[in-house]
Amino acid sequence: MIPLRPFDPAEHIDSIDMAREYLAAAAEGDDSAHIERAMDDVDRAEALGKIRLQGV
C-alpha cells in the first residue's frame, strides 16, 4: 500500500507569479474563509523558503 499524505498547496507555490495567480483564483470565489486559507498557504510557502515576499 502506498502511504498518502495530505496535499499542501504551500509546497507547490514556488514563485511570486504563482502566488499571485493562486490568490486571484481564491478571490474569484468571493468566500472570505477560502481567501484566508489561500493567504495562509502563501505565508507557509514563504516560510518554507519557496518564495520571498519582502520587497514585492
TIVO-2410 file (N, C-alpha, C; in nm, 3 decimals):
# residues 56
REC num residu      c1      c2      c3 atome chaine
REC   1      M   0.084  -0.118   0.000     N      A
REC   1      M   0.000   0.000   0.000    CA      A
REC   1      M   0.088   0.124   0.000     C      A
REC   2      I   0.054   0.219  -0.085     N      A
REC   2      I   0.129   0.344  -0.095    CA      A
REC   2      I   0.081   0.439   0.014     C      A
REC   3      P   0.175   0.490   0.097     N      A
REC   3      P   0.134   0.585   0.201    CA      A
REC   3      P   0.094   0.719   0.137     C      A
REC   4      L  -0.014   0.773   0.183     N      A
REC   4      L  -0.062   0.902   0.133    CA      A
REC   4      L  -0.045   1.008   0.239     C      A
REC   5      R  -0.029   1.129   0.194     N      A
REC   5      R  -0.023   1.241   0.289    CA      A
REC   5      R  -0.111   1.353   0.234     C      A
REC   6      P  -0.158   1.437   0.321     N      A
REC   6      P  -0.247   1.546   0.277    CA      A
REC   6      P  -0.176   1.640   0.179     C      A
REC   7      F  -0.251   1.690   0.083     N      A
REC   7      F  -0.198   1.786  -0.013    CA      A
REC   7      F  -0.177   1.920   0.055     C      A
REC   8      D  -0.060   1.977   0.036     N      A
REC   8      D  -0.029   2.109   0.092    CA      A
REC   8      D   0.007   2.203  -0.023     C      A
REC   9      P  -0.083   2.295  -0.058     N      A
REC   9      P  -0.055   2.387  -0.168    CA      A
REC   9      P   0.074   2.466  -0.149     C      A
REC  10      A   0.111   2.493  -0.025     N      A
REC  10      A   0.232   2.572   0.002    CA      A
REC  10      A   0.357   2.506  -0.058     C      A
REC  11      E   0.357   2.375  -0.068     N      A
REC  11      E   0.472   2.305  -0.125    CA      A
REC  11      E   0.484   2.327  -0.275     C      A
REC  12      H   0.380   2.376  -0.339     N      A
REC  12      H   0.378   2.391  -0.484    CA      A
REC  12      H   0.380   2.536  -0.531     C      A
REC  13      I   0.370   2.629  -0.437     N      A
REC  13      I   0.379   2.772  -0.471    CA      A
REC  13      I   0.527   2.807  -0.469     C      A
REC  14      D   0.585   2.821  -0.588     N      A
REC  14      D   0.729   2.840  -0.594    CA      A
REC  14      D   0.773   2.967  -0.668     C      A
REC  15      S   0.681   3.058  -0.688     N      A
REC  15      S   0.718   3.186  -0.749    CA      A
REC  15      S   0.615   3.292  -0.708     C      A
REC  16      I   0.655   3.415  -0.719     N      A
REC  16      I   0.565   3.526  -0.688    CA      A
REC  16      I   0.445   3.523  -0.782     C      A
REC  17      D   0.472   3.496  -0.910     N      A
REC  17      D   0.362   3.490  -1.007    CA      A
REC  17      D   0.261   3.382  -0.971     C      A
REC  18      M   0.311   3.266  -0.928     N      A
REC  18      M   0.221   3.158  -0.889    CA      A
REC  18      M   0.139   3.198  -0.766     C      A
REC  19      A   0.203   3.266  -0.672     N      A
REC  19      A   0.132   3.311  -0.552    CA      A
REC  19      A   0.022   3.410  -0.590     C      A
REC  20      R   0.053   3.502  -0.683     N      A
REC  20      R  -0.047   3.599  -0.727    CA      A
REC  20      R  -0.166   3.529  -0.793     C      A
REC  21      E  -0.137   3.434  -0.882     N      A
REC  21      E  -0.243   3.360  -0.951    CA      A
REC  21      E  -0.328   3.280  -0.851     C      A
REC  22      Y  -0.262   3.220  -0.755     N      A
REC  22      Y  -0.331   3.141  -0.653    CA      A
REC  22      Y  -0.426   3.228  -0.572     C      A
REC  23      L  -0.379   3.344  -0.531     N      A
REC  23      L  -0.463   3.436  -0.454    CA      A
REC  23      L  -0.576   3.494  -0.539     C      A
REC  24      A  -0.546   3.523  -0.666     N      A
REC  24      A  -0.650   3.574  -0.755    CA      A
REC  24      A  -0.760   3.470  -0.775     C      A
REC  25      A  -0.721   3.344  -0.791     N      A
REC  25      A  -0.819   3.238  -0.808    CA      A
REC  25      A  -0.904   3.222  -0.682     C      A
REC  26      A  -0.842   3.236  -0.566     N      A
REC  26      A  -0.917   3.225  -0.440    CA      A
REC  26      A  -1.015   3.341  -0.427     C      A
REC  27      A  -0.976   3.460  -0.473     N      A
REC  27      A  -1.062   3.577  -0.461    CA      A
REC  27      A  -1.181   3.572  -0.556     C      A
REC  28      E  -1.169   3.496  -0.663     N      A
REC  28      E  -1.280   3.486  -0.758    CA      A
REC  28      E  -1.406   3.426  -0.694     C      A
REC  29      G  -1.387   3.340  -0.596     N      A
REC  29      G  -1.499   3.274  -0.532    CA      A
REC  29      G  -1.575   3.362  -0.434     C      A
REC  30      D  -1.514   3.473  -0.393     N      A
REC  30      D  -1.578   3.567  -0.301    CA      A
REC  30      D  -1.614   3.503  -0.167     C      A
REC  31      D  -1.534   3.404  -0.124     N      A
REC  31      D  -1.553   3.337   0.004    CA      A
REC  31      D  -1.436   3.376   0.094     C      A
REC  32      S  -1.463   3.456   0.196     N      A
REC  32      S  -1.355   3.511   0.279    CA      A
REC  32      S  -1.274   3.401   0.348     C      A
REC  33      A  -1.335   3.291   0.386     N      A
REC  33      A  -1.262   3.181   0.450    CA      A
REC  33      A  -1.164   3.117   0.351     C      A
REC  34      H  -1.208   3.103   0.226     N      A
REC  34      H  -1.121   3.045   0.123    CA      A
REC  34      H  -1.003   3.138   0.095     C      A
REC  35      I  -1.029   3.267   0.089     N      A
REC  35      I  -0.923   3.366   0.066    CA      A
REC  35      I  -0.823   3.363   0.181     C      A
REC  36      E  -0.873   3.353   0.302     N      A
REC  36      E  -0.784   3.348   0.419    CA      A
REC  36      E  -0.696   3.223   0.417     C      A
REC  37      R  -0.754   3.108   0.379     N      A
REC  37      R  -0.673   2.985   0.369    CA      A
REC  37      R  -0.566   3.000   0.261     C      A
REC  38      A  -0.601   3.063   0.150     N      A
REC  38      A  -0.504   3.085   0.043    CA      A
REC  38      A  -0.390   3.176   0.091     C      A
REC  39      M  -0.424   3.278   0.166     N      A
REC  39      M  -0.321   3.367   0.220    CA      A
REC  39      M  -0.230   3.291   0.315     C      A
REC  40      D  -0.288   3.203   0.396     N      A
REC  40      D  -0.208   3.119   0.486    CA      A
REC  40      D  -0.115   3.028   0.406     C      A
REC  41      D  -0.165   2.973   0.296     N      A
REC  41      D  -0.082   2.887   0.210    CA      A
REC  41      D   0.037   2.964   0.156     C      A
REC  42      V   0.014   3.086   0.111     N      A
REC  42      V   0.122   3.168   0.057    CA      A
REC  42      V   0.221   3.202   0.168     C      A
REC  43      D   0.173   3.232   0.287     N      A
REC  43      D   0.262   3.259   0.402    CA      A
REC  43      D   0.348   3.137   0.433     C      A
REC  44      R   0.287   3.017   0.428     N      A
REC  44      R   0.363   2.895   0.453    CA      A
REC  44      R   0.466   2.870   0.344     C      A
REC  45      A   0.432   2.901   0.220     N      A
REC  45      A   0.528   2.886   0.110    CA      A
REC  45      A   0.650   2.975   0.135     C      A
REC  46      E   0.624   3.095   0.184     N      A
REC  46      E   0.735   3.185   0.217    CA      A
REC  46      E   0.818   3.127   0.332     C      A
REC  47      A   0.751   3.075   0.434     N      A
REC  47      A   0.821   3.017   0.548    CA      A
REC  47      A   0.905   2.895   0.507     C      A
REC  48      L   0.858   2.821   0.407     N      A
REC  48      L   0.933   2.705   0.358    CA      A
REC  48      L   1.050   2.745   0.269     C      A
REC  49      G   1.060   2.875   0.239     N      A
REC  49      G   1.168   2.923   0.156    CA      A
REC  49      G   1.141   2.908   0.007     C      A
REC  50      K   1.016   2.879  -0.030     N      A
REC  50      K   0.981   2.862  -0.170    CA      A
REC  50      K   0.976   2.995  -0.244     C      A
REC  51      I   0.932   3.100  -0.174     N      A
REC  51      I   0.922   3.233  -0.234    CA      A
REC  51      I   0.968   3.335  -0.133     C      A
REC  52      R   0.995   3.454  -0.182     N      A
REC  52      R   1.032   3.565  -0.093    CA      A
REC  52      R   0.939   3.681  -0.125     C      A
REC  53      L   0.858   3.721  -0.027     N      A
REC  53      L   0.760   3.825  -0.048    CA      A
REC  53      L   0.810   3.963  -0.009     C      A
REC  54      Q   0.915   3.973   0.070     N      A
REC  54      Q   0.965   4.104   0.113    CA      A
REC  54      Q   1.012   4.184  -0.006     C      A
REC  55      G   0.975   4.310  -0.009     N      A
REC  55      G   1.018   4.398  -0.116    CA      A
REC  55      G   0.936   4.386  -0.243     C      A
REC  56      V   0.825   4.312  -0.235     N      A
REC  56      V   0.739   4.296  -0.353    CA      A
REC  56      V   0.634   4.403  -0.355     C      A
***
